[in-house]
Amino acid sequence: MDFYEVIDNAEIISMAFRIFSLMILLIAAAMDIREKKIPISIPAAQMFLSLIYFLYLFIKGMEKPGDLILSMLPGLMLLTVAYMSKKGIGLGDGLMVLSLGPLFGMEDMLLAVLISFTLSAIVGAVLLILKKVNGKSTMAFIPFLTVGVGVMSFAVI
């Protein structure tokens, strides 16, 4: 398979972008665990990567401009929750979901966020039961988002 065949194969390109995205998420998860925040440069880099992929699909005729807006809805919803809940969910978390939207699409991002919230609720409940945290404790969300995106990306249902 030569270079042009690889570039023309949307499945290979999609897998490569998903792997790069997971690497960015792993870096963000490590920072979120350590510092409970992530620098704006990480979602910005992810958004750049996602938009390049979306542009690739658009040029191949596989996406429409309206799909870009729809793909960002889960992130916009989380950003709205971040502002309305006085940052009960972090701004970086919402920006990360927003930046992943063009790469994964609305349906896949909704599934990844659902997996992430479910996993974080289970871990939070276990930690509360074991009395390792109290009701006012905070948890880093990006590690759960990383697992959610990984499961959503590579699980075949």
C-alpha positions in Angstrom: 0.0 0.0 0.0 1.6 3.3 -1.1 1.3 6.7 0.6 -1.6 7.9 -1.6 -3.7 4.7 -1.0 -3.2 5.3 2.8 -4.3 8.9 2.5 -7.3 7.9 0.5 -8.4 5.2 3.0 -10.7 7.0 5.5 -10.6 4.1 7.9 -6.9 4.2 8.4 -7.0 8.0 8.7 -9.8 7.8 11.2 -7.9 5.3 13.3 -4.7 7.5 13.3 -6.7 10.6 14.4 -8.4 8.6 17.1 -5.1 7.3 18.4 -3.6 10.9 18.4 -6.7 12.1 20.2 -6.3 9.4 22.9 -2.7 10.4 23.4 -3.8 14.0 23.9 -6.5 12.9 26.3 -3.9 10.8 28.3 -1.7 13.9 28.7 -4.8 15.9 29.8 -5.8 13.2 32.2 -2.5 13.1 33.9 -2.5 16.9 34.3 -6.2 16.8 35.5 -5.4 14.2 38.1 -2.3 16.1 39.3 -3.5 19.7 39.2 -7.3 19.4 38.9 -7.1 21.6 35.8 -5.8 21.5 32.3 -4.1 24.3 30.3 -6.2 25.8 27.5 -3.5 24.6 25.0 -4.5 21.0 25.3 -8.2 21.5 24.2 -6.8 23.9 21.6 -4.5 21.3 20.2 -7.3 18.8 20.2 -9.6 21.2 18.4 -6.9 21.8 15.7 -6.6 18.0 15.2 -10.3 17.5 15.1 -10.9 20.3 12.6 -8.2 18.9 10.3 -9.9 15.5 10.4 -13.3 17.1 9.7 -11.9 19.1 6.8 -10.4 15.8 5.4 -13.9 14.2 5.6 -15.5 17.3 4.1 -13.2 17.3 1.1 -13.9 13.6 0.6 -17.6 14.5 0.6 -18.3 12.4 3.7 -19.4 15.3 6.0 -21.5 18.5 5.6 -20.9 21.9 7.3 -24.0 21.3 9.5 -22.4 18.2 10.9 -19.7 20.3 12.4 -22.2 22.3 14.4 -24.1 19.2 15.5 -20.8 17.5 16.6 -20.1 20.4 19.0 -23.5 20.2 20.8 -22.3 17.8 23.6 -19.4 20.2 24.4 -21.6 23.2 24.3 -24.0 21.5 26.7 -21.2 20.8 29.1 -19.9 24.3 28.8 -23.4 25.6 29.7 -23.5 23.3 32.7 -20.0 24.5 33.7 -21.2 28.1 33.8 -24.7 27.4 35.3 -23.3 25.2 38.1 -20.6 27.6 39.1 -18.1 25.2 37.6 -19.4 22.0 39.2 -18.0 20.5 36.0 -14.8 22.2 34.9 -14.5 24.6 32.0 -11.6 22.4 30.7 -13.8 19.4 30.7 -16.4 21.1 28.6 -13.7 22.5 26.2 -12.2 19.0 25.8 -15.6 17.5 24.9 -16.2 20.5 22.5 -12.9 19.9 20.9 -13.5 16.2 20.4 -16.8 16.7 18.7 -15.6 17.3 15.1 -13.5 14.2 15.3 -16.1 11.8 16.7 -19.4 13.3 15.8 -22.4 14.0 18.0 -23.7 10.5 18.6 -20.3 9.1 19.5 -19.5 12.0 21.8 -22.8 11.6 23.5 -22.0 8.0 24.1 -18.5 8.8 25.3 -19.9 11.4 27.8 -22.5 9.0 29.0 -19.9 6.3 29.6 -17.7 8.9 31.3 -20.4 10.1 33.6 -21.5 6.6 34.5 -18.0 5.5 35.3 -17.3 8.6 37.4 -20.6 8.1 39.3 -19.7 4.5 40.1 -16.1 5.4 41.2 -17.5 8.4 43.2 -20.1 6.1 44.9 -17.5 3.5 45.8 -15.2 6.2 47.2 -18.1 7.6 49.3 -19.0 4.2 50.6 -15.4 3.5 51.5 -15.2 6.9 53.2 -12.2 8.0 51.1 -14.0 11.2 50.1 -16.9 13.3 51.3 -19.8 15.0 49.5 -17.8 18.1 48.9 -14.8 16.4 47.3 -14.0 16.9 43.6 -12.8 14.4 41.1 -10.9 14.9 37.9 -13.2 14.2 35.0 -10.8 14.0 32.0 -9.5 10.5 33.1 -13.1 9.2 32.9 -13.6 11.0 29.6 -10.4 9.3 28.3 -11.8 5.9 29.2 -15.2 6.8 27.7 -13.6 7.9 24.4 -11.4 4.8 24.4 -14.3 2.4 25.0 -16.5 4.3 22.4 -13.7 4.3 19.8 -12.5 0.7 20.0 -15.5 -1.3 21.3 -17.4 -3.0 18.6 -21.1 -3.2 19.4 
